Amino acid sequence: MKALIIGKNIMFKQIVKKVFKENDSLSFEENIEMALENENLLQYDFIGACIDYKNREGDIGDEGDLLELFSYVKEINKENLFFIVSNKYSANLEKKVLKYEKAEYTSRLDIPDIVEMRLEKLLEYHKNRVLVVKDIVYDLDNNTVNKGGKNLELTKNQMVILQIFMENPNKIVPREYIIDRIWDCDIEKTNTLNVEICRLRKKLGEGKTYFVNVKGIGYKFYENQKVV
């Protein structure tokens, strides 16, 4: 994969270098203006940008200019992946970024683990369109969940939660990461999340064989072993 990273934030660059493979080609530009002057702009498979609202030296340019860059690239390459991370929530930016099918936005630059997981999710999402864990089959293209040959009726939030766990089997997933994926805000949603997890457990039927509460951290979704 050929990727272009826009921004000066050192932590974001470190996350990108960690997530991408050794055979991936990474290029870096400090701001949007320099990215637009990059003669290979239309050849990248992935464009990521870090908007640092709190550090003027880390400013990459206007939000509108970044969105115009994305729009220009998408007209030529509809398969391009977009990823934007910032340290302040922008409803306008989120709305316009997520209108693209293959794009991801998070304002949780302050939590590197969340940025890393969301970046991995964007890259993996378009490699594997069907997730399978035990007898659960999640068809991402058709947005359907099948368990043991029977279709499950899940709410939008429950679908997102299940997808997160199926993308991370046998791994501890922080509550903050799940909340960020669904609501992407600082509002306290822990109780709401607990209720959604409880309802999802019931719909799966054998919930205790899948979800395990990791006290003080989040949940773990077991793929190959029964937990009681």
C-alpha positions in Angstrom: 0.0 0.0 0.0 1.2 3.5 -0.8 0.3 6.0 1.9 0.6 9.8 2.3 0.6 11.2 5.8 -0.1 14.9 6.4 0.9 16.7 9.6 3.7 17.2 12.0 2.4 15.4 15.1 5.1 13.0 16.1 2.8 10.6 18.0 0.6 10.1 15.0 3.6 9.4 12.8 4.7 6.8 15.2 1.3 5.1 15.2 1.2 5.1 11.4 4.7 3.5 11.2 3.6 0.9 13.7 0.4 -0.1 12.0 1.6 -0.2 8.4 3.6 -3.1 7.1 7.3 -3.0 6.2 6.6 -3.4 2.5 4.1 -0.4 2.5 5.4 2.9 1.1 5.0 5.9 3.5 5.4 9.5 2.4 5.1 12.5 4.8 4.1 16.1 4.1 3.9 18.8 6.8 0.7 20.6 5.6 -2.1 20.5 3.0 -0.3 23.0 0.7 2.7 20.8 0.4 0.5 17.7 -0.1 -1.3 19.4 -3.0 2.1 20.1 -4.6 3.1 16.4 -4.2 3.4 15.1 -7.8 2.3 11.6 -6.7 -0.8 12.8 -4.9 -3.2 10.8 -7.1 -1.2 7.6 -6.8 -1.7 7.0 -3.0 -4.0 4.3 -1.8 -4.3 5.9 1.6 -4.2 9.5 2.9 -4.1 10.3 6.6 -4.1 13.7 8.3 -3.5 14.9 11.8 -5.2 18.2 12.8 -3.6 19.7 15.9 -5.9 22.5 17.0 -3.9 23.1 20.2 -0.5 23.6 18.6 -0.2 26.3 15.9 3.2 24.9 14.9 1.4 21.7 14.1 -1.3 23.3 12.1 -1.7 21.7 8.6 -4.1 24.3 7.2 -7.8 24.9 6.9 -10.4 22.1 7.3 -12.0 23.2 4.1 -8.8 22.8 2.2 -8.3 19.3 3.5 -11.8 18.3 2.5 -11.3 19.8 -1.0 -8.1 17.7 -1.2 -10.1 14.6 -0.3 -12.8 15.4 -2.8 -10.2 16.0 -5.6 -8.5 12.7 -4.9 -11.9 10.8 -4.7 -12.9 12.0 -8.1 -9.9 10.2 -9.6 -9.5 7.2 -7.2 -12.8 6.1 -5.5 -10.9 3.3 -3.7 -8.7 5.7 -1.8 -8.8 5.4 2.0 -9.1 8.5 4.2 -8.2 8.8 7.9 -8.3 12.0 9.9 -7.4 12.4 13.6 -7.6 15.5 15.7 -7.4 16.7 19.3 -10.8 18.5 19.3 -14.2 17.2 18.1 -15.6 18.8 15.0 -19.1 17.8 14.1 -18.8 19.5 10.7 -15.6 17.7 9.9 -16.9 14.3 11.0 -20.1 14.7 8.9 -18.2 15.6 5.8 -15.4 13.0 6.2 -17.8 10.1 6.9 -19.9 10.8 3.8 -17.1 8.9 2.0 -17.5 5.2 2.1 -13.9 4.4 2.9 -13.1 7.0 5.5 -12.6 7.2 9.3 -12.5 10.2 11.7 -11.6 10.4 15.4 -11.0 13.3 17.7 -9.2 11.1 20.3 -5.6 12.1 19.5 -5.1 12.1 23.3 -5.6 8.3 23.5 -3.0 6.6 21.1 -4.5 3.2 21.5 -7.8 4.4 20.1 -6.2 6.1 17.2 -4.2 2.9 16.5 -7.2 0.6 16.7 -9.3 2.8 14.4 -6.6 3.0 11.9 -6.2 -0.8 11.9 -10.0 -1.1 11.6 -10.0 1.1 8.5 -7.2 -0.9 6.8 -8.6 -4.3 7.7 -12.2 -3.4 7.0 -11.5 -3.3 3.3 -9.4 -6.4 3.2 -12.0 -8.7 4.8 -15.7 -8.0 4.1 -16.9 -11.0 6.0 -16.1 -11.6 9.7 -16.4 -15.1 11.2 -16.0 -16.0 14.9 -17.2 -19.4 16.1 -20.7 -19.8 14.5 -21.2 -16.0 14.0 -20.9 -14.7 10.5 -21.0 -10.9 9.9 -21.4 -9.9 6.3 -20.2 -6.3 6.1 -21.4 -5.7 2.6 -24.9 -6.7 3.3 -24.9 -5.6 6.9 -26.3 -8.9 8.2 -25.4 -11.1 11.1 -26.0 -14.8 11.1 -25.5 -17.1 14.1 -25.8 -20.9 13.7 -27.7 -20.5 10.4 -30.2 -18.0 11.8 -30.3 -14.2 11.1 -30.1 -11.9 14.1 -32.0 -8.7 14.4 -29.5 -6.2 15.9 -29.7 -2.4 16.4 -27.2 -0.1 14.7 -25.2 0.3 17.9 -25.2 -3.5 18.6 -23.9 -4.1 15.0 -21.0 -1.7 15.6 -20.2 -3.3 19.0 -20.3 -6.8 17.5 -18.1 -5.8 14.6 -15.5 -4.3 17.0 -15.3 -7.5 18.9 -15.2 -9.7 15.9 -12.4 -7.6 14.5 -10.5 -8.1 17.8 -11.1 -11.7 19.0 -9.3 -12.7 22.2 -8.2 -9.1 22.7 -9.1 -6.7 25.5 -11.1 -3.8 24.0 -11.2 -0.6 26.1 -14.6 0.8 26.9 -13.3 4.2 25.6 -12.6 2.7 22.2 -16.1 1.3 21.8 -17.7 4.5 23.0 -15.5 6.5 20.6 -16.5 4.3 17.6 -20.2 4.7 18.3 -20.6 8.3 19.7 -17.1 9.9 19.2 -17.6 12.3 22.0 -16.5 13.0 25.6 -20.0 12.5 27.0 -20.2 9.8 29.6 -21.7 6.8 27.9 -20.4 3.9 30.1 -23.9 3.0 31.4 -25.4 3.1 27.9 -22.6 0.9 26.6 -23.2 -1.6 29.4 -26.9 -1.8 28.6 -26.1 -2.4 24.9 -23.6 -5.2 25.8 -26.2 -6.8 28.0 -28.8 -6.8 25.2 -26.3 -8.1 22.7 -25.4 -10.9 25.0 -29.0 -12.0 25.2 -29.5 -11.9 21.4 -26.4 -14.1 21.0 -28.0 -16.6 23.3 -24.8 -17.9 24.8 -23.4 -14.5 25.7 -21.2 -15.7 28.6 -19.2 -17.8 26.1 -18.3 -14.7 24.2 -18.1 -11.6 26.4 -16.0 -11.2 29.5 -15.9 -8.1 31.5 -12.3 -7.0 32.2 -12.7 -4.9 35.4 -11.6 -1.3 35.0 -10.6 -1.7 31.4 -13.3 -3.0 29.0 -14.4 -6.3 27.5 -12.8 -9.4 25.9 -14.5 -11.4 23.2 -13.3 -15.0 23.2 -13.1 -16.9 19.9 -11.9 -20.3 20.9 -12.7 -21.0 24.5 -15.8 -21.2 26.7 -15.9 -18.8 29.6 -18.4 -19.1 32.4 
